[in-house]
Amino acid sequence: MAKRYPKMEVKPQLLEEPAVAYGISTRECVMASTVSVDEYFDELIEKVRQDYANL
């Protein structure tokens, strides 16, 4: 008794629009969504202080 598998339809891969808007460089896009290390740790330290204040 042989197993029978349904035929799978092969769909062609489609190319999507790029995530970066036209006219804006990748670097500008990345820099707009990042923070400096100093800013990150300042926020982190502030959150830790708030957590200790709530104890």
C-alpha positions as CSV (number, residue, x, y, z in Angstrom):
1,M,0.0,0.0,0.0
2,A,1.7,3.2,-1.2
3,K,1.1,6.5,0.4
4,R,-0.4,9.2,-1.7
5,Y,0.5,12.9,-1.2
6,P,-1.5,15.7,-2.6
7,K,0.2,17.7,-5.3
8,M,1.6,20.9,-4.0
9,E,1.2,24.0,-6.1
10,V,4.5,25.7,-6.7
11,K,4.0,29.5,-6.5
12,P,6.6,31.8,-8.0
13,Q,8.5,34.0,-5.6
14,L,7.4,37.7,-5.8
15,L,9.7,40.6,-5.3
16,E,8.3,43.0,-2.7
17,E,8.8,46.7,-2.5
18,P,12.0,47.7,-0.7
19,A,11.7,48.6,3.0
20,V,13.6,51.8,2.5
21,A,11.7,54.7,0.9
22,Y,13.0,56.0,-2.4
23,G,15.4,58.9,-2.1
24,I,16.5,58.1,1.5
25,S,19.8,56.3,1.9
26,T,20.0,53.1,4.0
27,R,22.4,54.9,6.4
28,E,19.9,57.7,7.0
29,C,17.1,55.2,7.7
30,V,19.2,53.2,10.2
31,M,20.4,56.3,11.9
32,A,16.9,57.6,12.4
33,S,15.9,54.5,14.2
34,T,18.9,54.1,16.5
35,V,20.1,55.8,19.7
36,S,23.6,56.4,21.0
37,V,25.1,54.1,23.6
38,D,25.1,56.9,26.1
39,E,21.4,57.6,25.6
40,Y,20.6,53.9,25.9
41,F,22.4,53.5,29.2
42,D,21.0,56.7,30.5
43,E,17.5,55.4,29.9
44,L,18.4,52.0,31.4
45,I,19.9,53.6,34.5
46,E,16.8,55.8,35.0
47,K,14.5,52.7,34.7
48,V,16.6,50.8,37.3
49,R,16.5,53.8,39.7
50,Q,12.7,54.0,39.2
51,D,12.4,50.3,40.0
52,Y,14.5,50.7,43.2
53,A,12.4,53.7,44.2
54,N,9.2,51.6,43.9
55,L,10.5,48.9,46.3
